[in-house]
Amino acid sequence: MLQFKRFSRLTYNLPVRDLPQLGISRSSNFAFCLFATLATIGANPLFAQDVESPDPHPLKTADTSSPRATLTSFLETFDEVHRRFYGEGRRFRSDATRRALSARATRCLDLRDVPESVRYNVGREAAVCLKEVLDRIELPPEDDWPDAEQVATEELTRWTIPDTEITIARVNEGPHEGEFLFTPATVERAVDFYTIVKDLPYQDKEMVTPYMIQFYLAEPGWMLPRPWIRALPSWARARWFGQAVWQWVALILTLVAALGLMLTIYVFGRRRAHVFRSNVMRYLITIAFPVAAMLVPLAAVYFIGEQIRVSGTVLLVVGFSLRLVFFFALIVVLLGAGNRIAALVIATPWIQPRGLDAQFVRLVSRVASIVAAIIVFLEGGQRFGIPLSTLLASAGVGGLAVALAAQDTLKNVFGSVMITLDKPYRVGERIVTKGYDGLVEEIGLRSTKIRLLNGHQASIPNEEMARSDIENIGRRPYIRRAATIEMPSFTPVAKINRALEIVRDALQDHEGMKEDFPPRVYLRDINPASIGILVIYWYHPPDYWEYLAFSEKLNLQLMQQFEAEHIPFAKRTLTVEMSDTGKQGVAQGESDEV
């Protein structure tokens, strides 16, 4: 924040003698100075040919092998900017070249201590301020600037321009290790240095680029025609709290338009989504419009900084706020997109909306969106200057608090994960668990809903379902029936044999039989009160109502044939024995349904 405060004083400290010709007052704010430098001025025929010609070395970078190389590259880059663009102004066709030269100039600065979110702006401002200082002070002869040979011979690690605090030092760590760059302290104090020398005249020497800051503050971007701004009345071009009046008006209008555009896109997207009958188009619309609304703050940042050319603290505050809105909107969009993408996948015909696969898709999408949101949070925090260790510690503390507060919910979520992976049941299957018998109606993140056979609905937490014994009736490949036909114990053997023949003939190639599961009929029980014939058969497929209809038809057929053959069924018996003491004992009789 110290750097922000110092840079915010830049546009308040322009030389008084330079202001009248530009319509700039002493209260001017700063911002985006280097890019202003690289992107100023209207159209000048004298420079048209130079501007039209492409840069033969667009990937050329600054030579930072020694203090002399760094300082020379720095001065030559600004000289090229002044030569190529001083008379052109900010035009779209030269935007790429200006940006390349901007990057080459800021490449000479050590910006490690500047937060990434404002590094671009602060670097350009510091570069322009340093260039203004170097143009106003007397530099030692170029031969006295340490070169690579002197650095190697004397093991030089830093060099300070005589009679100044402007220092170029070797970087000892990071991606620029071994390079000689203007130190972070020099970058931080660049505005202070400019404030001290702002009233000094420019030196009469090579590669001096006068009045670049002033032209930056007075010129709009390429989207706003320069003649329009110059045609405004003097009061509209007067500086007020660091900005021209027209800039304040354009800033307010841009912010209002950005907010209105975000709301319009969001509301319009929600309304248009209901017009489409197709679920796929509806979900695509609900994703596309929030994404478009999310990008509006970035467009506003570009327009305010590069076209309206708002500067100083105003730009830092507005840019910071809009980028913060963008990051929060991005997190919200990511969290919402997880649900939309899951719904989009589930809308496909091969996934059952209330099935386990749909639940798995929802779970994976939700986890993926949360992970993406966390990554954006960590990355965004770093860009705003918050150390990664602090972000991780905050996320850890917050995660622990959430885990303690919602441990039951988390248990159910993990239970749903286990159910999703193990798949003990699906929607529509009949299960028996914890005393409940019914059809699975829905599998949610928290619970499983079962429609009981009596019509009631039971909701069981997934944490309990994951550790319960579950009998899945819906997955049985067949329905097996085992019954005992009982006849009185005095039934003749001939009639018993006849009864076995009748039952076996009735089940021969019966309905729902598979070759691998032939029926079984045997004389099994011989009791004092009855004789039992064991009957076992399997019905395919496991359609319960079809099975009952077949069983009813079989029962009636057996009863008719037994009655025709005069084969009786055993009746329920009850034997009462009287003891000598008068107590009664009851012997249970046996019966079975056919």
N, C-alpha and C positions, 0 to 999 in steps of 0.2 A: 504493500500500500504506500510505502514511502516513495517508490518510483512514480506511482500514479500522481501523488501530490506534487512532486517536483515537475513532472511533465505538464500538469494542468496549468502551470504558470507560464507556459511558453507563449501563448498568444496574448498574454497581458503585457509582454515586455518587448514589443517591436519598437525599433527606433522611431522617435517622433518625426524625424526628418523624412522618413520613408513612407509615412502614412498618407499624407494628403493626396499624392498622385494615385493612390490605389483605392481611396475611399475606405480606408481601414482605420479604426480608432485604437487607442491604447488598450482598450478592454478586450482585445481579441483573445480567444481561446486557441488551443493548439490542436493537433491530432493528425495522424496519418501523414506526417511531414514528408518522408522520403517519397512515398507514392504520389503525394501531391507534387513533389519535385519532379518525379518521373512522368507525371501525367498532367502537366499544366498547359495553358496557352492555346489560343485559337488557330486559325489557318494563316500561314505565311508563305507566299509563293517562293520566297528565297530558299526555304527549307523543304519545299515539296518534293524535290527529287531525292533528297537525303532520306526523307521519311518513307517514301515509296519503296526505296531499295531495302531488301530484307537484310537482317543481320547475318553476316557470313559465319558467325560463330555463336549460335543461339545457346549452346551448352557450355560456353566458356564460364569458368568460375574465377573467383579472386585468388591471386597468388598470396598465400599467407605463410611462406616458408621462412620469412625473417621480418623484422620490423620495417625495413625499407620496402620489401615487397608488399607488405600489408598496406602501408601508408600510400605507396604509389598506386596500387590497385584501387584503393578507396578514392583517391583524387581523380584518377583517370576515368573511373566509372561515372562520377558526377560530371566530369567534363564532357563525356559522351552523351549523357542525358541532356545537358545544356545545349550541346551542339545539334542533337537530333530533334529535340522536342520543344525547345524554348519558344519557337514561334508558332508551333502547331496547336498547342492546347491539348485537351483530353479528347482523343478521337478513338472510336472503336477499333479501327484497323491497326492502330499502333499499341493496343492494350497489351498484347502478348509480349512485345518487345520491352515495353515499360516495366512489366512485371519481372521479366528476366533481369533487367538492369537493377531493379529494386532488390531482388534476391542477391545479386552479386555484391551490391553495396552493404547490405546487412550481414552478408557472409563474413565481413571483417570485424563484426562485433561478437563479443562473448555474452550470449543471452541466456546462459544456463539458469540464472536466478530469477528470470522473468516467467510468470505463469504462461503456459502454452496458449491459453485463450486470448491473451492480449500481446503475445510475443510479436506478432506480425506488425501491429500498430506501434508498439513501443520501440521496436527495432528501427522502423523507418523514421520515427520522430527523432530518436537519438542520432541517427546517421545524419539527418539534415542539420540538426543543431551542431554537431561536431564539424560538419562541413562549413557552416557559417562561422564558427570559431576559427577554424584553420584559415579561412579566407581573410580574417581580420587581424591575425597575429603574424609576427615575423617568425618564419620557420628557419632552422639552421640549413646550411647548404646540403643538397641531396647526398653529397659524398660523405657527409657526417652521419647519415642514417645507417645504422648497423645492417649489413647485408648477411647473406647465408654464410660466407667465408668467415666473417668476423664473429658471428654467433658460434660457429664450430671452434674457432681458435680460442676465443675468450670464454667459452661455455656460458654465453650470455642467455639469461632467462627472461629478462624484462628490460624495457627501455622507456624512459620518460622524456617527452619533448622538453628541451631546456626551458626553464622559467615558467613551466606549467605543471599541472597535475594530470595531464593527459598521458596515459600509460598504455603501452602495448606489451603484453606478456605472453609467455608460452603456456598453453593449456596442458595441464598434467594428467587429466583424466577425461573420460567421455568420448564421444564420437569424433571430436576435434583434437584429440590428444596430439601434442607435438606441434600444433599450429600457433602462430603468433597473432593474437586478436586484441582489440581494444578491451581492457579489463572490465568486469562487471561494475566496479566502482566508477570507472570513467563513463560507462553507459548510464549509470544511475545519476551522475552529476552533470550530464550533458546540458540540461536546461539551465542549471546554475552557471555553467561556463558561458553559455550564450547570453544570459542575463548580464553578466559582468562586461562582456565585450560588445554588446549590441549597438552601442553608440559610437563605436570606433569605425573609421572608414575602411573600406576594402583595400587590401594591399595591392600594389601594382606589380603583379607577377602572373605567371602562367597558371592556367587551370582554375581561375577564379570564376565562380558562378553566382553573381549578385542577385539579390531579391527573390530567391526561389521560395522562401517561406511566405513572403507577401503575396506572390502570385498564387501560391497554393491556397491561401485563405480567401482570395478574391475570385477564384475560378470554380465553376461547377463542373460536374462530370460530363461525359460525352452524351448522355441522354438529355441533358438540359442545354439547349442552344445558348452559346455565349452571348449573342446579340440580345436575347430576351432579358438576361440578367443585367446586362449593361444598360438596357433601356428602362429599367426600373427607376423610380424616383430616388433621390438621394437618401430620403429617410428609410426606404426599404433596404438600402445597401449599408446603412449605418450599423455599427457594431453595438450590440446590447448583451451584456453578460457573456462576452466572449464569442458570440455568433452574430452574423448579420440578421436583420429582422426577417428578411425573406427566408433565411435558413430556419429560424424558429417556426415560422408559419408552415414551411414545407415539412419540418420535423413533426409537428403536431398532426398535420393532415395525413402524413404517412403512417403514424402510429394508429390514428383512428381508422384509416383505411385498412391497415393490416388486421386490427381487431375485428372490424366488420367483415372482412373477407374470410377470416377464420370461422366466425360464427355462421356466415352465409353458406360456406362450403359444407360445414358440419350439418347444419339443419337441412340444407337441400339434399345432401346425401342420404340422410335418414328418411326424408319424404320420398325420394325417388326409389329407395329400396323397396317400399311397399307397393310400387307400381308393377314390378316384375313378378310374374307368377312362378318363374323358375327359381328354386332355392339357390342354385349355383350363381345366377346373376345377382340375386339379392345379397348373398354373402360377399361377392366380389365388390359390389358397390359399397357395402358397409366397411370394407377394408380400404378401398381406393380413396374415398373422400376424406377420412381422417388423416391419411398419409399426406394428401394434398394440403390440408389445413395445417399440418405439422410443419411443412416446408415454408409457410408464409413468414415466420419470424426470421429465417435465414435470408429470404429475399428482402425483407425490410432492413436488416443489418447492412446488406450490400448497398441498397439504394441510399440509405442515410449516410453511410461512410464514403461511398465511392461516387455518388452523384450529387447529393445535396452538399457533401463535404463538410458535415458537422465535425467539429474538432474538440480537443481537450477533454475535460472531465465529463462533459455532456455525452460525448461519443463513448467514453469508457463505461459510463453508467448505463446508457441506453443499450449499447452493444452487449454488455454483461447481462442485463435483464432479459433481452430478447433471446440470447443464447441459452439462458437458464430456462426460459419458457420452452424453447425448442427441445432441450434435453428432457424436461418433465413431460412434454407432449409425446416425445419419442418413447419414454417409458410407458406412458398410458396406452399408446398405440400398440406397443409390443405386447402388453398384457391383454389388451382387447383382441389383438390379432390371433393370439393363441386360441381363444374361443371361436373366432370366426373361421379360422383354418380347420379346426376340428369339426365344426358344423358343416363346412364345405366338403370335407372328406366323408363325413357320415351321411351327407345327402346323396352320395352315390348309391346306386341300386344294390350293390353287393354287400352292404353293411346294414345290419338291423339297428335302427335308431336306439332301441333300448337294450341292445345286446351287450355282451361282454367285450366284443371287439370295438364297439362304439365307445364303451367306457375306457378301454385301453387307449384309443385315439385321443379322447379328451384328456386323459392323464398325461400322456406324452406331450401333447400340445401345450398343456398348462405348465408342465415342468420346463419345457423348452423356452416358453415365453418368460417365465420367471428368471431362468438362467440368463437369457438375453438382457432382461431388464437390469439384473445385477451387474452384468458386464458393462452396460451403458452407464450405470451409476458410478462404477469404479473409474471408468475411462473419463467420464465427464468431470468427476471430482478432481482427477489429476489435471485436466485441462484448465480447471478453475484454480489451480494452485494448492489443492489439498493433497498432502502426502498420501501415498498408497497405504502406508502402515496405519495411518489414522483412519482411512476409509475401511480397511479390513477390520481394525479394532472395533469401529462403530458397527459394522455389519455383524461382527461376532457377538457383541453385547446385545444388539437388537435381535439377532437370531435366537440367542439364549433366552431372552425375555419372552419372545413369541413361543418358543418351545415349551417353556414352563407354563405359560398362560393357556396354551392350546394343546396340552399333551394328550388329552382324550381325543381331540380332533385329529391329531397327528397319528395316534394309534389306529384310528379308523381309516385314515388315508393309507397308511402302510398295510393295513388289513386288506384294503381294496387292491393294493399292488399285488399282494400275495394271491388274492383271488383271481386277479387278471392273469398272473403268470401260471397259476396252477389250473385254473378253469374247472373247478369242481361242478359247476352248473352254469346254465345260460338262461336267458329270458325265455319264458314259455315252457320250461321243463318243470316237472313235478318233483318236489323233494320233500324229505322228511327230516327235520332237525329240531332239536330242543323242544320236542313235543308238538311241533307245528307240521301240518301236512297240507301242502297246497302248491300252486303254480307260481314260479318266480315271475313277478310282474315288472320289476325294475332293479337294476344294480347301479347304485349311486356311489359317489366318493365317500359318503358317510355311512350308508346303510343299504341293506337289501330288503326290498319290499316283496312280501309273499301274499298272494290271494288264497286264503284258506278255502277248503271245500265247502264250508258253510257260508261263504261269501264275505267273511270278514277279512280285513287286511292287517297283516303283521309286519312291523318294521324292526329288523334285527340289525344292530351295529355290525359293520364289517369286521371289526376287531374280534367280536365273538364268533362270527361266521368262519373266520380264518382258522380258529382253533377248535371248532366244534366237529363232531361226527355228523356227516351228511350222507343220507341215503338218497341217491338220485334215481327216483323211479322213472323219470322221463327218459333215461338212457338205456332202459332194459331192452334187449333185442327181441324178447318174446314175453308172453304171459304163461306161466306154468300153473297147472291145476293138479293138485293131489287130493283125491277123495277116497273114502272108504264106503263101499256098498255092503251093508250088514244084513245078513239073513239069520233066521232063528237057528239055534244050535241043533235042532232036530231035523233040519232040512236034509233030504236024501242026497247021496253023493251024485246021483244022476242029474238031479236038478241043479246041483252046484256046478257040474261040468257044463250043463246047458246055459247057466247064467254067465259063465266065463266066455262061452262061444258068442252069446248075444252081445256082451260088452265089446269083445274083440272085433266082431263084425261091424259094430256101430262106429268104431274108431278106425277102421281100415281106410287109409287114404282120406282121412277126414279133412274138413275145411281148415285152412291155416296150418296144415302140417308140412314140415320140411323133411327131406329124406334123412338128414343127420339127426333128427329128433323124432323117431318113431314112438307111438304110444306104448305104454307099459301097463299090462293087466295081469295081476297075480293074486292067487289065494294066499293071504298073509296071516290072518288072525283066526285062531280057533279058541274060543272062550266058552266057559260054561253056559253063558246066556246067548252068544251069537257067534256067527262065522263071518269074517270080513274079507271082501275082495278089494285089493288096492288098485286104484285107477290113477294113472299119471299121463298127462299129455301136455304138449306145448303148442301155443297158438301164435302164429305169425301173420302179419306184423302185430306189434303190441298195441292194438287198438282196443281199448277197454270195452267200449260199447259193442263192437263187433264180437268180441270175445263173450260178452254176456249173452248176446243173441244166440251164438252157437251153443253155449252151455245150456241155455234153456231148451233149445231144440233137441239136444242130446238127452237131457233129462226126461223130456216127454216121451221120446222114442224108447228109452230103456224102461220106463214105467209101463208103457203100452205092451211091450214084448214080454216083460216079466208077468204082467197080468194075464196075457194070453197063454203063457206057459204055466200058470198057477204057481209061480215062484213068489213066496211071500217075502216081505221086508221085515227085519227085526223091529220090534216095538220097544219103546223106552220102558225099562223095568226098574222097580224099586223093591229091594228086599229088606224086610224089617225082622231083626232077630231079637227075641226077648230073652234076657238073661234071668238067672235065678233070683237076682236081687231086684228085679223089676225095672232095671235100666234098659233103655232102648239104644240099639245101634243101627246105623243106616249104612247100607252098602250102595254105592253109586252105580246106577245103570249107565250105559253108554249109548250114544246115538250119533249119527252123522248125516249131514245133508247130502243129497244127491244132486 
